[in-house]
């Protein structure tokens, strides 16, 4: 019988950390947009749109990879409620990382604002009407989702640190290659 995997695949690790870095980049870009004015502020928004659509594509790729390569089983010693919470958290990450870029894309589309993906090509707009009013409502939803996603990220990090420093299990080892496996 094959020994169970105790670490995520290289593809899973790359996608996890790349998407995480891009989410942090999004927060920095919006902060930079809010701290500046004029053309530079607008450029931060344009980059934010490109990064957001990249997150959408990468998350869809990660979801496909995850379907083809199921998650590593959580430790048997983990209480059932923690296993359920971990699975719910991962599902919520997928929901937010897909829904947020879609809502932002729909807002730009409703307002008729072009999306120039990293200055390379025009990203097609969605067939969404409604003008500024619809775009504003969608942006309100996008911003609320961003706050919820940030909260989810913080809770995810706290949970990972709890596993490492309190439970002293190998859950964090599964996603951070340089952390040695505990016996």
Buried (B, 14 or more C-beta within 10 A) or exposed (E): EEEEEEBBEEBBBBBBEBBBEBBEBBBEBBEBBEEEEEEEEEBBBBBBBBBBBBBBEBBBEBBEBBEEEEEBEBBEEBEEEBBEBBEEBEEBBBBBBBBBBBBBBBBBBBBEEEBEBEEEEEBEBEEBEBEEEBBBBBBEBBBEBBEBBBEBBEEBEEBBEBBBEEBEBBBBBBBEEEEEEEE
